[in-house]
Amino acid sequence: MNRFLNIRTIYDNLSERNLDKLSSVYGNRGRLDEIINDIINNAPQKVAVENKKVLLKPNWVSHSLKAEDELCLRTNDNFVLAVLRAVLRMGPSEVIVGDAPIQGCRWERMITGSFMEGVSTLSAEFNVPVTIRDFRRRTYVFAENRAISEVRPLSEYVIFDLGVNSYLEPITPGKETGFRVTNYDPDRMSEAHSRGIHKYCITKEMFEADIIISLPKIKTHQKTGITGALKNIVGINGDKDYLPHHRLGGVKRGGDCYPGGSRLRYWSELALDSANRRQGKHSFWLWQKLSSLFWILSFPGPEHSLAAGWYGNDTTWRMVKDLNTIAAYGTADGKLDSQPRRDIFSLCDAIIAGQGDGPLEPSPLPLGVISFTNDSIVNDRAMSVLLGIPFEKIPLLNNNSRESEITCGITLNDEAIGLDALWQYSLNACPPKGWKSYLKNIRCE
């Protein structure tokens, strides 16, 4: 396999990145089609989709809460449609477009009527079935304490146990795991992850696909530093109760939710656990308010977060690596093959990137590039450089050999380039607040 990373700039002069000018590209069908067709067709490895089933995996983390979210929160709708047009021209047998957003996402507000109409029109034009799928198994709106509802039955998933092969295994205690994901029932998490057991709930569409084309939105990320090709694969997991995001307690208590070992913060976590066990019940609010009270009394700083949104989070990156392993090597009977089972490409939307408190509250950053790759690690290192963040300080990106950069062909507008040379084109993306002291030399644009 020829490992490659191709980066294309939207405009020739990267030194003039203008938010309004770059934002308008999303509405310029001709320009989007031109650049996406070019970057796919000129890839060193042919994207062979003829008569194959393709999974397009956007970053559909949540519906928009403010106008700028259309630019920097999710993979832009027009970007997805442009990639879909390019793929359909190559004659696949079927295309699935799907993701598993957060459980509180309002699907009907995110997947708009105009987007659905665009997908239907393309499906009819090319005479290829195209289906939009919500990969979530369960939904729950935290702010409204709505009852948990089942979107899809468990039969539509594969419970995949990585066991001792999980990246989480080295940090898994023998008795109480302590793994958590904010606003989810901790008891269900403990059923999925303990010593020697690391289960994920993988949508069957992933195993049925011959080729996966991931469409990440490049953003900074509270828990992993940045989110790109690697992190976007997490959406193949349909139930967040199977996704460890941190460990209970501060560092001094053996957890990684925040630095230190504050007793009040620990009590806040335990009260939140009690609330999450009572989702959909009236008593939920009592425990939730008690959790908030303890947290406020602890006088938290920028690096203190109940969601473990800080540079010391040692759990989320491991979960991300687990899911990338399953995506590449996993079989439908829950085993890992010795060879990759499917081709995985990533076509990244970094025309307008996200900075600040991503993934849910980013602000727009005019990065002005699109990347296409079959090497997620090298891609995300390159995107980190373009964001002005040394990838050596990102655990998700630094826990791999740098040898891959030598054997992966990296180009910028078809000219060979090394990662270090990309620094001349970098911006200073504002890091998440829990990373600012750690990345203290970065001055926000």
C-alpha positions as CSV (number, residue, x, y, z in Angstrom):
1,M,0.0,0.0,0.0
2,N,1.3,3.4,-0.9
3,R,0.8,5.6,2.2
4,F,0.1,9.2,1.3
5,L,-1.0,12.5,2.6
6,N,-2.1,15.1,0.0
7,I,-2.9,18.6,1.2
8,R,-4.6,21.1,-1.1
9,T,-4.9,24.8,-0.4
10,I,-8.2,26.5,-1.3
11,Y,-6.3,29.5,-2.6
12,D,-2.7,29.7,-3.7
13,N,-1.7,32.3,-1.1
14,L,-2.0,30.7,2.4
15,S,-0.7,33.9,4.0
16,E,-4.0,35.6,3.2
17,R,-6.6,33.5,5.0
18,N,-9.9,35.4,5.2
19,L,-12.8,34.0,7.1
20,D,-15.5,35.4,4.8
21,K,-13.7,34.5,1.6
22,L,-13.1,30.9,2.8
23,S,-16.6,30.5,4.2
24,S,-18.0,31.3,0.8
25,V,-16.3,28.3,-0.7
26,Y,-18.8,26.0,1.0
27,G,-21.5,27.6,-1.2
28,N,-19.3,27.4,-4.4
29,R,-20.2,24.0,-5.8
30,G,-17.9,24.3,-8.7
31,R,-14.8,25.1,-6.6
32,L,-15.6,22.3,-4.1
33,D,-16.2,19.7,-6.8
34,E,-13.0,20.8,-8.6
35,I,-10.7,20.5,-5.6
36,I,-12.3,17.3,-4.2
37,N,-12.2,15.5,-7.5
38,D,-8.6,16.6,-8.0
39,I,-7.4,15.5,-4.6
40,I,-9.1,12.1,-4.9
41,N,-8.1,11.4,-8.6
42,N,-4.5,12.3,-8.1
43,A,-3.9,10.2,-5.0
44,P,-1.0,7.7,-5.2
45,Q,-3.5,4.9,-4.1
46,K,-6.5,4.5,-6.3
47,V,-9.8,4.8,-4.5
48,A,-11.4,1.8,-6.1
49,V,-15.1,1.9,-5.2
50,E,-16.7,0.5,-8.4
51,N,-19.4,-2.0,-7.4
52,K,-18.4,-1.7,-3.8
53,K,-20.2,-0.6,-0.6
54,V,-18.9,2.7,0.7
55,L,-19.3,4.2,4.2
56,L,-19.0,8.0,4.2
57,K,-18.4,9.0,7.9
58,P,-18.8,12.7,8.5
59,N,-18.2,14.5,11.8
60,W,-21.8,15.0,12.9
61,V,-21.1,15.6,16.5
62,S,-24.2,17.7,17.2
63,H,-26.8,20.1,15.9
64,S,-25.9,23.8,15.7
65,L,-26.6,26.1,18.7
66,K,-25.2,29.3,17.0
67,A,-24.7,30.4,13.4
68,E,-21.0,29.9,13.2
69,D,-21.4,26.2,14.1
70,E,-22.4,25.6,10.5
71,L,-18.8,26.5,9.7
72,C,-16.7,24.9,12.4
73,L,-18.7,22.4,14.5
74,R,-19.4,19.7,11.9
75,T,-18.3,18.6,8.5
76,N,-20.1,21.1,6.3
77,D,-23.2,19.8,4.5
78,N,-22.0,21.0,1.1
79,F,-18.6,19.4,1.7
80,V,-20.3,16.1,2.3
81,L,-22.5,16.5,-0.8
82,A,-19.4,17.3,-2.9
83,V,-17.6,14.1,-1.7
84,L,-20.8,12.1,-2.3
85,R,-20.9,13.4,-5.9
86,A,-17.3,12.4,-6.4
87,V,-17.8,8.9,-5.0
88,L,-21.0,8.3,-7.0
89,R,-19.2,9.1,-10.2
90,M,-16.9,6.1,-9.5
91,G,-19.8,3.7,-9.6
92,P,-20.3,2.2,-6.1
93,S,-23.0,-0.4,-5.5
94,E,-24.3,1.4,-2.4
95,V,-23.3,4.4,-0.1
96,I,-24.1,4.8,3.6
97,V,-23.7,8.3,5.1
98,G,-23.7,8.0,8.9
99,D,-22.4,8.9,12.3
100,A,-23.2,8.6,16.0
101,P,-23.5,12.1,17.4
102,I,-23.8,12.9,21.1
103,Q,-26.9,11.5,22.8
104,G,-28.5,14.9,23.1
105,C,-28.1,15.8,19.5
106,R,-31.4,16.7,17.8
107,W,-31.0,14.7,14.6
108,E,-33.8,16.5,12.8
109,R,-32.2,19.9,13.4
110,M,-28.8,18.6,12.2
111,I,-29.9,16.7,9.1
112,T,-31.8,19.4,7.3
113,G,-34.4,18.9,4.7
114,S,-32.2,20.6,2.0
115,F,-29.4,18.1,2.8
116,M,-31.7,15.1,2.6
117,E,-33.1,16.5,-0.7
118,G,-29.5,16.9,-2.0
119,V,-28.7,13.3,-1.1
120,S,-31.9,11.9,-2.7
121,T,-31.3,13.9,-5.9
122,L,-27.8,12.5,-6.2
123,S,-29.0,9.0,-5.5
124,A,-31.5,9.2,-8.3
125,E,-29.1,10.9,-10.7
126,F,-26.5,8.2,-10.4
127,N,-29.0,5.3,-9.8
128,V,-27.1,4.2,-6.7
129,P,-28.8,3.7,-3.3
130,V,-27.7,6.3,-0.7
131,T,-28.9,6.0,2.8
132,I,-28.4,8.5,5.7
133,R,-28.0,6.7,9.1
134,D,-28.1,7.7,12.7
135,F,-25.7,5.2,14.3
136,R,-26.8,5.9,17.8
137,R,-28.4,3.2,19.8
138,R,-29.8,5.4,22.5
139,T,-30.6,9.1,23.0
140,Y,-31.0,11.3,26.0
141,V,-31.3,15.1,26.4
142,F,-29.3,15.9,29.5
143,A,-30.6,19.5,29.9
144,E,-34.2,18.3,29.8
145,N,-33.7,15.0,31.7
146,R,-35.7,13.3,29.0
147,A,-36.3,9.6,29.3
148,I,-33.7,7.5,27.5
149,S,-35.0,6.2,24.2
150,E,-33.7,3.4,22.0
151,V,-33.1,4.5,18.4
152,R,-31.8,1.1,17.2
153,P,-31.9,-2.4,18.6
154,L,-28.7,-4.1,19.9
155,S,-29.0,-6.6,17.1
156,E,-27.8,-3.9,14.6
157,Y,-24.4,-3.8,16.4
158,V,-21.4,-6.0,17.0
159,I,-20.2,-6.0,20.6
160,F,-16.5,-6.1,20.0
161,D,-14.2,-7.0,22.9
162,L,-10.5,-6.1,22.4
163,G,-9.7,-7.7,25.8
164,V,-6.0,-7.4,26.7
165,N,-5.2,-5.9,23.2
166,S,-6.9,-2.7,24.3
167,Y,-4.8,0.4,24.7
168,L,-6.9,0.9,27.9
169,E,-5.6,-2.3,29.5
170,P,-2.4,-0.8,31.0
171,I,-4.5,1.8,33.0
172,T,-7.3,-0.5,34.0
173,P,-7.3,-1.3,37.8
174,G,-8.1,-4.8,38.9
175,K,-11.3,-4.1,40.8
176,E,-13.2,-0.8,40.2
177,T,-12.4,0.4,36.8
178,G,-13.3,4.0,37.4
179,F,-13.8,4.7,33.7
180,R,-16.3,7.4,33.0
181,V,-18.0,9.4,30.2
182,T,-19.7,12.6,31.4
183,N,-23.5,12.4,31.6
184,Y,-23.7,8.6,31.2
185,D,-24.5,5.8,33.6
186,P,-21.2,4.7,35.2
187,D,-22.6,1.2,35.9
188,R,-23.1,0.5,32.3
189,M,-19.6,1.6,31.6
190,S,-18.2,-0.8,34.2
191,E,-20.0,-3.7,32.4
192,A,-18.1,-2.9,29.2
193,H,-14.6,-2.1,30.6
194,S,-12.7,-3.9,33.3
195,R,-9.4,-5.8,33.6
196,G,-9.1,-8.0,30.5
197,I,-12.5,-6.8,29.1
198,H,-12.8,-3.8,26.8
199,K,-16.0,-3.9,24.8
200,Y,-17.2,-1.5,22.1
201,C,-20.6,-1.3,20.4
202,I,-19.8,-1.1,16.7
203,T,-22.5,-0.4,14.1
204,K,-22.8,-3.3,11.6
205,E,-22.6,-0.8,8.7
206,M,-18.9,-0.5,9.4
207,F,-18.3,-4.3,8.9
208,E,-20.4,-4.4,5.8
209,A,-18.5,-1.6,4.1
210,D,-15.7,-2.4,1.6
211,I,-14.3,1.1,1.9
212,I,-14.6,3.7,4.6
213,I,-14.1,7.4,3.6
214,S,-14.0,9.4,6.8
215,L,-14.8,13.2,6.5
216,P,-13.5,14.8,9.6
217,K,-13.9,18.5,10.6
218,I,-10.4,19.6,11.8
219,K,-10.8,21.1,15.3
220,T,-9.0,21.5,18.6
221,H,-10.4,19.1,21.2
222,Q,-10.7,19.4,25.0
223,K,-9.7,15.8,25.7
224,T,-7.3,14.9,22.9
225,G,-5.8,18.2,21.9
226,I,-7.1,18.0,18.3
227,T,-9.7,16.0,16.5
228,G,-9.1,14.8,12.9
229,A,-8.9,11.5,11.0
230,L,-8.2,9.4,14.1
231,K,-10.8,10.9,16.4
232,N,-13.5,10.9,13.7
233,I,-13.5,7.0,13.6
234,V,-15.0,7.1,17.1
235,G,-18.4,7.6,15.5
236,I,-18.6,3.9,14.4
237,N,-19.4,3.1,18.0
238,G,-23.1,3.5,18.5
239,D,-23.5,3.6,22.3
240,K,-21.5,6.1,24.3
241,D,-21.8,3.9,27.4
242,Y,-19.0,1.8,25.8
243,L,-16.7,4.8,25.3
244,P,-14.3,5.6,28.3
245,H,-13.4,9.3,28.2
246,H,-11.6,9.6,31.6
247,R,-11.1,7.9,34.9
248,L,-12.8,8.9,38.2
249,G,-11.0,11.3,40.4
250,G,-8.1,13.6,40.2
251,V,-4.5,12.5,39.4
252,K,-3.6,12.2,43.1
253,R,-6.5,9.7,43.5
254,G,-5.4,7.6,40.6
255,G,-7.8,9.2,38.1
256,D,-7.3,11.6,35.2
257,C,-10.4,13.8,35.4
258,Y,-8.4,16.8,36.6
259,P,-5.1,17.7,38.3
260,G,-4.7,17.3,42.0
261,G,-7.0,15.4,44.4
262,S,-9.6,17.8,45.7
263,R,-12.1,16.1,47.9
264,L,-14.9,18.5,46.9
265,R,-14.4,17.8,43.2
266,Y,-14.4,14.0,43.9
267,W,-17.7,14.4,45.8
268,S,-19.0,16.4,42.8
269,E,-18.1,13.4,40.6
270,L,-19.8,10.9,42.9
271,A,-22.9,13.1,43.0
272,L,-22.9,13.3,39.2
273,D,-22.7,9.5,39.1
274,S,-25.8,9.3,41.3
275,A,-27.6,11.7,39.0
276,N,-26.6,9.7,35.9
277,R,-28.0,6.5,37.4
278,R,-31.3,8.3,37.7
279,Q,-31.6,9.8,34.2
280,G,-35.3,10.3,33.3
281,K,-36.3,10.4,37.0
282,H,-37.3,13.4,39.2
283,S,-34.4,12.7,41.6
284,F,-31.9,13.3,38.8
285,W,-32.1,17.0,39.4
286,L,-31.4,16.8,43.1
287,W,-28.1,14.9,42.5
288,Q,-27.2,17.0,39.6
289,K,-27.6,20.2,41.6
290,L,-25.6,18.7,44.5
291,S,-22.8,17.9,42.0
292,S,-22.8,21.5,40.7
293,L,-22.7,22.8,44.3
294,F,-19.7,20.7,45.3
295,W,-18.0,21.7,42.0
296,I,-18.5,25.4,42.5
297,L,-17.3,25.2,46.1
298,S,-14.0,23.6,44.9
299,F,-13.2,26.9,43.0
300,P,-12.2,25.1,39.7
301,G,-9.5,26.6,37.4
302,P,-9.2,26.3,33.7
303,E,-7.7,22.8,33.9
304,H,-10.5,21.5,36.1
305,S,-13.5,20.0,34.3
306,L,-16.0,17.3,35.1
307,A,-15.6,16.2,31.5
308,A,-11.8,15.8,31.9
309,G,-11.2,18.4,29.3
310,W,-7.5,19.0,29.9
311,Y,-4.0,18.0,28.7
312,G,-3.6,15.3,31.4
313,N,-6.5,13.2,30.1
314,D,-4.8,9.8,29.6
315,T,-7.9,7.8,28.7
316,T,-9.6,9.3,25.6
317,W,-6.7,8.9,23.3
318,R,-6.5,5.2,24.2
319,M,-10.1,4.7,23.4
320,V,-9.6,6.5,20.0
321,K,-6.7,4.1,19.2
322,D,-8.8,1.1,20.1
323,L,-11.6,2.1,17.6
324,N,-9.1,2.8,14.9
325,T,-7.7,-0.7,15.4
326,I,-11.2,-2.2,15.1
327,A,-12.0,-0.2,12.0
328,A,-8.9,-1.4,10.2
329,Y,-8.6,-5.0,11.4
330,G,-12.0,-5.9,13.0
331,T,-14.2,-8.7,11.6
332,A,-18.0,-9.1,12.0
333,D,-17.5,-12.0,14.4
334,G,-15.6,-9.8,16.9
335,K,-12.1,-10.8,16.1
336,L,-9.0,-8.9,14.9
337,D,-7.4,-10.1,11.6
338,S,-3.7,-10.0,11.1
339,Q,-4.2,-7.9,7.9
340,P,-6.4,-4.8,7.3
341,R,-9.9,-5.8,6.3
342,R,-11.0,-2.7,4.6
343,D,-9.5,0.4,3.0
344,I,-9.8,3.6,5.2
345,F,-9.4,7.0,3.6
346,S,-9.9,10.4,5.3
347,L,-10.9,13.5,3.4
348,C,-10.6,16.3,5.9
349,D,-12.7,19.5,5.9
350,A,-10.2,22.2,7.2
351,I,-11.5,25.0,4.9
352,I,-12.8,26.5,8.1
353,A,-11.3,24.7,11.1
354,G,-12.4,24.9,14.7
355,Q,-10.4,26.4,17.6
356,G,-10.9,26.9,21.3
357,D,-13.2,24.6,23.3
358,G,-13.9,22.0,20.6
359,P,-15.4,19.6,19.9
360,L,-18.7,21.1,21.0
361,E,-18.0,24.8,21.4
362,P,-15.4,25.7,18.8
363,S,-15.0,29.1,17.1
364,P,-14.1,29.4,13.4
365,L,-10.5,29.5,12.2
366,P,-9.8,30.1,8.5
367,L,-7.3,27.3,7.8
368,G,-8.0,27.1,4.1
369,V,-7.0,23.5,3.3
370,I,-8.4,20.1,2.5
371,S,-6.4,16.9,3.1
372,F,-6.8,13.4,1.7
373,T,-4.9,10.5,3.2
374,N,-4.8,6.8,4.0
375,D,-2.5,7.5,7.0
376,S,-4.5,9.0,9.8
377,I,-1.6,9.5,12.2
378,V,0.5,11.5,9.7
379,N,-2.5,13.4,8.6
380,D,-3.4,14.5,12.1
381,R,0.2,15.4,12.8
382,A,0.2,17.6,9.8
383,M,-3.1,19.2,10.8
384,S,-1.7,19.8,14.3
385,V,1.3,21.6,12.8
386,L,-1.0,23.8,10.6
387,L,-3.0,24.6,13.7
388,G,0.3,25.7,15.3
389,I,0.3,23.0,17.9
390,P,3.4,20.8,18.4
391,F,2.1,17.3,17.9
392,E,4.8,16.0,20.2
393,K,2.7,17.4,23.0
394,I,-0.4,15.5,22.0
395,P,-0.6,12.0,23.5
396,L,-2.8,10.8,20.7
397,L,-0.2,11.7,18.1
398,N,3.0,11.2,20.0
399,N,2.4,7.5,21.0
400,N,3.6,6.3,17.6
401,S,7.0,6.1,15.8
402,R,7.9,9.1,13.7
403,E,9.2,6.5,11.1
404,S,5.8,6.7,9.4
405,E,6.5,10.2,8.3
406,I,9.5,9.0,6.3
407,T,7.6,6.3,4.5
408,C,4.4,8.3,3.9
409,G,4.5,10.6,0.9
410,I,3.4,14.1,2.0
411,T,2.6,16.7,-0.6
412,L,1.3,20.3,-0.5
413,N,-0.4,21.2,-3.8
414,D,1.4,18.2,-5.4
415,E,4.9,19.3,-4.2
416,A,6.7,17.0,-1.8
417,I,7.0,18.5,1.7
418,G,8.0,17.4,5.2
419,L,6.1,18.0,8.4
420,D,8.7,20.5,9.7
421,A,8.3,22.6,6.5
422,L,4.6,22.9,7.1
423,W,5.3,25.2,10.1
424,Q,5.8,28.1,7.8
425,Y,2.1,27.8,6.9
426,S,0.8,27.4,10.4
427,L,-1.7,29.5,12.3
428,N,-1.9,29.9,16.1
429,A,-5.2,28.1,16.9
430,C,-6.5,29.0,20.3
431,P,-6.2,25.8,22.4
432,P,-9.0,24.5,24.6
433,K,-8.9,26.2,28.0
434,G,-7.6,23.1,29.7
435,W,-4.6,23.0,27.4
436,K,-3.6,26.7,27.5
437,S,-1.0,26.4,30.3
438,Y,0.4,23.3,28.7
439,L,0.6,25.0,25.3
440,K,1.6,28.3,26.8
441,N,3.7,29.5,24.0
442,I,0.8,29.5,21.6
443,R,-0.8,32.9,21.1
444,C,-4.3,32.7,19.7
445,E,-5.1,34.2,16.3
